Amino acid sequence: MRIDEILSKKRTLSFEVFPPKKGAEELDKLLRTIDALKALSPDFISVTCGAGGSNAKNVVQIADYIQNGAGINALAHITGGPSAPADVDAAAKALRQKGIENVLCLRGDRPVGYEADYCRYFPHATDLAEYLAPYGFTLGAACYPEGHPECESLYADLVNMKKKEKAGAKFFITQLFYDNSYYYRLVGEARRIGIAAPIIPGIMPLVNPKNIRRIKEMCGSAIPLEFRNMIEIYASRSAVMEEIGYNYAVYQIIDLIAKGAPGIHLYVMNNARTAQEICSRIGRVLHELF
């Protein structure tokens, strides 16, 4: 089912997984994770490409399993930055053959040390969206509550976001964030300049303090002082840190839903337990509001 159609009827709950870098054993483990996620009744599961388009071949296989094996709507990522038109055509045709309707269009993160040729054919997500138009996918795109790291300001980034919508994006999924005020600002400013598509907030529970540096390097996401204080005090106590991370994510989700977010997209890092822990804590919210 098309994700924009689902969003027109209800709030969505969705998860994101990524292709493993290792062999068949890790892939089998991911497929079992998808089976576990199915029990939580998500509206869709997205599957990413790695930086530089790595693991792109596995995206079709995993999206096929999500859609046709587990019976869940699949959202396959296609990254334009590292791809030649022939690569995009091959992925698009393979996804279409599997009956997959939904694609998230991305330029893709520029890997460290990658040369300028990274964006030779599709320098922007809009270029990829326009190229994919004849395939008839329902297209989504990424957005950044705190502004794209390579953009000079949030408002310059909003111009790009509007271009994505004009190029065919029917919905947006945000990069992860930990301060909901950035999401509300993004939505407010997007609506002010005429962006109408639903903007789904992306949440990644922070249960391991070692991930703070990686998160800041990846997307520059700010950690609110109150949350950071808790992390620093309990960083050496893993069980306590997990509870803090899960409960902070629950706080974010309840606040977002109460203030009108069209759904929640959980970055679960291929860990079904993360999704299970969050959903067990918001069961009544899911029942009443989704």
C-alpha positions as MATLAB code, in Angstrom:
seq = 'MRIDEILSKKRTLSFEVFPPKKGAEELDKLLRTIDALKALSPDFISVTCGAGGSNAKNVVQIADYIQNGAGINALAHITGGPSAPADVDAAAKALRQKGIENVLCLRGDRPVGYEADYCRYFPHATDLAEYLAPYGFTLGAACYPEGHPECESLYADLVNMKKKEKAGAKFFITQLFYDNSYYYRLVGEARRIGIAAPIIPGIMPLVNPKNIRRIKEMCGSAIPLEFRNMIEIYASRSAVMEEIGYNYAVYQIIDLIAKGAPGIHLYVMNNARTAQEICSRIGRVLHELF';
ca = [
       0.000    0.000    0.000;
       1.188    3.518   -0.723;
       2.490    5.274    2.369;
       0.839    8.567    1.457;
      -2.498    6.734    1.350;
      -1.911    5.301    4.821;
      -0.986    8.738    6.142;
      -4.215   10.165    4.745;
      -6.168    7.772    6.980;
      -4.178    7.375   10.196;
      -0.994    7.986   12.115;
       1.770    5.590   11.195;
       4.176    3.501   13.237;
       7.274    2.469   11.321;
      10.749    1.038   11.870;
      14.035    1.298   10.015;
      16.589   -1.460    9.431;
      19.795   -1.640    7.435;
      21.546   -4.381    5.421;
      24.245   -6.125    7.450;
      27.826   -5.740    6.283;
      28.684   -9.385    6.914;
      27.488  -12.645    5.343;
      24.479  -14.940    5.290;
      24.380  -15.482    9.042;
      23.906  -11.774    9.740;
      21.309  -11.522    6.982;
      19.352  -14.417    8.503;
      19.511  -12.623   11.850;
      18.047   -9.485   10.257;
      15.207  -11.456    8.694;
      14.376  -12.865   12.134;
      14.420   -9.300   13.462;
      11.903   -8.306   10.789;
       9.676  -11.204   11.868;
       9.831   -9.909   15.451;
       9.024   -6.366   14.306;
       5.977   -7.676   12.421;
       4.409   -8.661   15.744;
       4.295   -4.947   16.640;
       2.024   -4.210   13.629;
       4.039   -1.465   11.933;
       2.543    0.343    8.964;
       5.838    0.036    7.101;
       9.496   -0.885    7.559;
      12.210    0.990    5.706;
      15.528   -0.501    4.645;
      18.545    1.735    4.088;
      21.619    1.723    1.903;
      25.004    2.199    3.534;
      27.189    5.243    3.037;
      28.347    5.543   -0.533;
      25.574    3.177   -1.640;
      27.199    0.188    0.034;
      24.983   -2.894    0.448;
      22.624   -1.502   -2.195;
      22.174   -4.964   -3.724;
      20.863   -6.317   -0.430;
      18.234   -3.589   -0.191;
      16.051   -5.267   -2.818;
      16.354   -8.655   -1.128;
      15.463   -7.272    2.296;
      12.658   -5.070    0.977;
      11.284   -8.142   -0.824;
      11.254  -10.061    2.460;
       9.565   -7.197    4.302;
       6.888   -6.850    1.628;
       6.310  -10.396    0.452;
       7.754  -12.527    3.249;
       6.557  -10.655    6.328;
       3.588   -8.985    4.626;
       4.506   -5.439    5.734;
       4.714   -2.401    3.482;
       8.357   -1.884    2.516;
      10.043    1.472    2.022;
      13.253    0.925    0.060;
      15.974    3.564    0.109;
      17.681    4.500   -3.142;
      20.735    6.749   -2.871;
      21.569    8.871   -5.885;
      24.954   10.251   -4.848;
      27.088    7.184   -5.544;
      24.845    5.779   -8.292;
      25.002    5.886  -12.059;
      21.688    5.928  -13.965;
      22.139    2.243  -14.791;
      22.398    1.447  -11.068;
      19.213    3.348  -10.308;
      17.386    1.678  -13.205;
      18.445   -1.768  -12.024;
      17.276   -1.106   -8.470;
      14.007    0.482   -9.562;
      13.149   -2.359  -11.944;
      13.987   -4.997   -9.341;
      11.831   -3.282   -6.725;
       8.964   -2.941   -9.164;
       9.195   -6.649  -10.023;
       8.800   -7.423   -6.318;
       5.676   -5.265   -6.084;
       7.302   -2.605   -3.923;
       5.550    0.748   -4.271;
       7.411    3.035   -1.867;
      10.917    4.504   -2.235;
      12.808    7.001   -0.099;
      14.921    9.241   -2.359;
      18.253   10.286   -0.906;
      21.456   11.809   -2.107;
      23.145    9.711    0.559;
      25.763   10.548    3.153;
      29.132   11.379    1.693;
      31.611    8.832    3.077;
      34.770   10.152    4.723;
      37.538   10.481    2.143;
      35.207   10.175   -0.842;
      36.254   12.249   -3.846;
      34.196   14.929   -5.586;
      32.823   12.437   -8.114;
      30.502   11.112   -5.401;
      27.584   13.141   -6.809;
      28.406   12.921  -10.481;
      24.960   11.925  -11.787;
      22.498   12.765   -9.009;
      23.967   15.619   -6.956;
      20.669   16.206   -5.113;
      17.747   14.080   -3.960;
      15.541   16.128   -6.289;
      17.543   14.924   -9.304;
      16.948   11.332   -8.244;
      13.238   11.936   -7.596;
      12.764   13.406  -11.060;
      14.649   10.499  -12.617;
      12.497    7.933  -10.782;
       9.186    9.586  -11.731;
       8.476    7.272  -14.722;
       8.617    4.214  -12.454;
       5.509    5.323  -10.583;
       6.790    4.858   -7.039;
       5.343    6.742   -4.122;
       8.356    8.832   -3.189;
       9.448    9.997    0.221;
      12.413   12.156    1.179;
      14.550   13.045    4.185;
      14.520   16.285    6.151;
      16.526   17.707    9.019;
      14.971   19.373   12.094;
      18.268   21.088   12.916;
      19.143   21.777    9.271;
      21.301   19.663    6.976;
      24.942   19.609    8.166;
      26.094   20.826    4.741;
      23.517   23.623    4.521;
      24.280   27.144    5.728;
      20.971   27.508    7.595;
      17.691   25.772    8.309;
      15.961   28.194    5.970;
      18.250   27.377    3.064;
      17.541   23.729    3.804;
      13.787   24.394    3.781;
      14.128   25.697    0.223;
      15.622   22.352   -0.719;
      12.861   20.541    1.131;
      10.257   22.412   -0.914;
      12.108   21.427   -4.098;
      11.895   17.775   -3.009;
       8.147   18.077   -2.608;
       7.835   19.718   -6.028;
       9.927   16.883   -7.508;
       7.436   14.322   -6.201;
       8.011   13.658   -2.492;
       4.672   12.750   -0.899;
       5.989   12.538    2.664;
       9.135   13.285    4.658;
      10.961   11.409    7.409;
      13.232   13.430    9.655;
      16.763   12.719   10.723;
      16.923   11.698   14.385;
      16.677   14.414   17.046;
      16.417   14.617   20.831;
      14.910   18.075   21.303;
      11.326   18.113   20.040;
      11.319   21.893   19.699;
      13.479   21.541   16.586;
      10.816   19.315   15.007;
       8.034   21.782   15.811;
      10.081   24.620   14.348;
      10.725   22.600   11.186;
       7.039   21.797   10.715;
       5.958   25.364   11.404;
       8.445   26.897    8.998;
       7.747   24.250    6.357;
       4.037   25.010    6.453;
       4.764   28.734    6.358;
       6.519   28.410    2.999;
       3.854   26.102    1.563;
       5.201   22.581    2.139;
       2.097   20.439    2.656;
       3.431   16.865    2.788;
       3.338   14.965    6.121;
       6.574   15.188    8.123;
       7.155   12.025   10.167;
       9.542   12.456   13.116;
      12.422    9.974   13.332;
      13.366    8.817   16.834;
      16.416    6.775   17.851;
      16.486    5.735   21.516;
      19.878    6.598   22.991;
      20.625    3.632   25.247;
      24.409    3.592   24.905;
      26.339    6.738   25.891;
      29.166    5.712   23.564;
      26.874    6.645   20.661;
      26.754   10.346   21.561;
      29.913   11.232   19.650;
      28.798    9.197   16.628;
      25.409   10.896   16.605;
      26.959   14.355   16.725;
      29.392   13.476   13.927;
      26.636   11.959   11.799;
      23.954   14.623   12.052;
      24.984   17.213   14.651;
      21.926   16.443   16.759;
      21.807   18.385   20.016;
      21.378   16.498   23.303;
      19.230   18.534   25.754;
      21.037   19.394   28.979;
      18.632   17.496   31.267;
      19.017   14.322   29.189;
      22.764   14.742   28.936;
      23.038   15.114   32.706;
      21.273   11.794   33.207;
      23.516   10.131   30.618;
      26.697   11.401   32.237;
      25.646   10.393   35.753;
      24.626    6.850   34.785;
      26.893    6.217   31.797;
      28.754    3.395   33.552;
      25.575    1.553   34.541;
      24.331   -0.043   31.345;
      21.003   -1.342   32.667;
      20.097    2.060   34.102;
      21.257    3.780   30.925;
      18.965    1.565   28.848;
      15.964    2.524   30.975;
      16.828    6.203   30.702;
      17.179    5.945   26.913;
      13.922    4.073   26.431;
      11.957    6.348   28.734;
      13.319    9.521   27.157;
      12.290    8.207   23.723;
       8.827    7.460   25.129;
       8.604   11.018   26.447;
       9.522   12.345   23.000;
       6.965   10.137   21.265;
       4.063   10.967   23.588;
       4.813   14.681   23.282;
       5.052   14.461   19.483;
       1.796   12.538   19.131;
      -0.023   14.838   21.556;
       1.026   17.805   19.428;
      -0.098   16.346   16.126;
       2.788   14.425   14.567;
       1.478   12.226   11.719;
       3.346    9.170   12.977;
       6.547    7.887   14.533;
       9.525    6.364   12.707;
      11.856    4.410   15.008;
      15.488    3.897   14.102;
      15.914    0.507   15.782;
      19.456   -0.291   14.558;
      18.416   -3.867   13.616;
      17.478   -4.539   17.231;
      13.917   -5.766   17.674;
      14.205   -5.373   21.441;
      14.472   -1.603   21.045;
      11.124   -1.500   19.258;
       9.566   -3.955   21.700;
      10.667   -1.945   24.727;
       9.321    1.300   23.298;
       6.018   -0.186   22.151;
       5.471   -1.946   25.478;
       5.737    1.424   27.220;
       3.312    3.233   24.903;
       0.757    0.472   24.375;
      -2.199    2.587   25.443;
      -0.968    5.524   23.384;
      -0.736    3.251   20.346;
      -4.251    1.947   20.990;
      -5.856    5.314   21.590;
      -4.094    7.584   19.134;
      -2.778    5.517   16.223;
];
